[in-house]
Structures are given as structure tokens and as C-alpha cells.
Amino acid sequence: MKTRSVGIIGVGHVGAHCAYSLSVQGIVDELILVDINEQKAISECQDLRDSVAYLPHRVEVRTGGYADLKDCDVVVVSVGVITKSQNRLDELNVSIGMVNSFVKQVVDAGFDGIFIVITNPCDIIARQVHKLSGFDKSRVFGTGTGLDSSRFKAVLSRQMGIDHKSLVAYTLGEHGDSQMAPWSHVTVNGKPLKELAEKDKKYDVDKAAVLKEATGGGWVTFAGKGCTEFGIASTLARFVYAVFHDEKVVMPCSTQMNGEYGQHDIFISTPCVIGKNGVEEVFELNLTEEELEQFHHSCDVIRTNIGFINEEA
């Protein structure tokens, strides 16, 4: 029987927590940890192995190099550095240099699965991994606003007193400050938020404040911890679960636009169907004129930032 295997490149705060989340939920049978700091990978591997005895399922964890990822179903890209500037773009050329150093090695070793990109700036790095890998666009995507959408739903849930599982709500665009919320598509168990707000004040939320809190949530986490871990780990695990179970779940992620919203050759978040083949369908929402303008602005921000790439990085 096929072993469900995931490789994680970069096992710092984010990569290590992703590994733990995948393990403790029983999503994977095998984890391969790769890091340029070999001792870090060895130490995280040991800690994960120590936890397995108390799990209700078996997980094999080991360290390796890029060539050891050839038989993985999914490779998670979580390399990077932590900046204190509250600007994910400060990581741009460092991250570009990192992925430039290993993506082709992984592919040349025989990897033929799905790349999921966490590394910031997520949209630009996902585009770079796609370019370097030569894979079909469906097999390279970024976590994008999948994480931001969980923050968005958490804020809405708290303000309205409605469980997050009853909400359909997400943010689109850049995994960054220019992301936007398609409020016209926010529903509570199928009922549009606008319709509910007309009858009950608890649904009449301060939209600007909600989006601001959701967008800035990562920096609140960072302020006291120096990193973010749990939210992105759960987000990544959810994507991997959807792939392994061919779930066909609709989640926002960063994927290549091929005419959707009038955009081309750019990775940005919109709802997508996630299954065994990765991004199997891109949902193009019917946005209002104002929402479409905000989405296009977010695309323009990403394009501007792509121009800052040092191709020699």
C-alpha cells in the first residue's frame, strides 16, 4: 500500500510545527525533514519521534537531503528568515535565493508530487517555485490567504457570536497588507451577511476594523513570540489532508491566474478546489465593482514587488 509521505524543507519554527501538526493528526505515514542546519533537523526529528509513542497512530520521521524527497507525495517549502520590520517583503531576496538553491535539485532527484509553499512573501515565492520546477500550475500552490482567512473567520465569529464552522468567509489577494475581503460573499449558514445585518445589529460589523484585525493578526502573534506557528501549521495540515483524501474542499490559496479576474502570470489567492492533483479548479467569484478594484490593486502590489527581485539572488 502507498505510504503517505511528506517532505518539509526548512524546519524552523514554522516547519517544525507543521511537522508536528501533520504527525499528531495522523495525516502522514512518513515525514522527511530537510534543513541546511543538519543538527536542527536531527533535533526536531528526535523530538517528533519521542512524541509518536503516545499517538494513536504510527508515523515514521527521519532526516534527509533533497534527493531523499524524490518519492514524497508533497513537499512543503518553509525556508526563510524572520524579520522584525512587519514587512514580509524584506524577506524577498533571501527567500528567492533559498528556493533557487534547491528546487531544481528536488525535481532532478525525481520528485513528481505537489509543492506547497509557505515561505514569505508567499505569492511571489510560489510563482518562483512554479517557474523553477516546470510543474503544471495545479501542482504548485501557496498557503496564501488560507491562513488569513482563518484569522478573518475568527474575528467575525467572536464579534457576531456565531461558530466559525457556520461561516463562509475568506480574504482574497496578497498574503500581506493589500489583501481584501469579498464581503458580498460572506454568509452565515447560507444567508448573506448583508441580509442578516438589516435585521439584527449583531451582524452589522465594522468591516474595516474586522479586516484590519485579521490582516494584522500575524503581527500580534509575532510581537510576543517572535514567530507564528500554530495557525500556519493547522492551515498547512488542512491542505495536505485535502490532497491525501482527494477531498475536493474549497479553500483560498495562492495559485496562478490564467485569465481569472482579468489577471495573468501572477500567483494570488482565490478560492480553489483542493484534491489529489493539487489545485483542481480555480473559483472566480463574481465580485462587486469595488471588490474587483481592491483585488486588482492587490495584484498590482504583487507585480510591483516582483520587480524588486534580484535575479542573481
Secondary structure, 3 states (H helix, E strand, C coil): CCCCEEEEECCCHHHHHHHHHHHHCCCCCEEEEECCCHHHHHHHHHHHHHHHCCCCCCCEEEECCHHHHCCCCEEEECCCCCCCCCCHHHHHHHHHHHHHHHHHHHHHCCCCCEEEECCCCHHHHHHHHHHHHCCCHHHEEECCHHHHHHHHHHHHHHHHCCCHHHEECCCEECCCCCCECCHHHCEECCEEHHHHHCCCHHHCCCHHHHHHHHHCHHHHHHHHHCCCCHHHHHHHHHHHHHHHCCCCEEEEEEEEEECHHHCEEEEEEEEEEEECCEEEEECCCCCCHHHHHHHHHHHHHHHHHHCCCCCCC
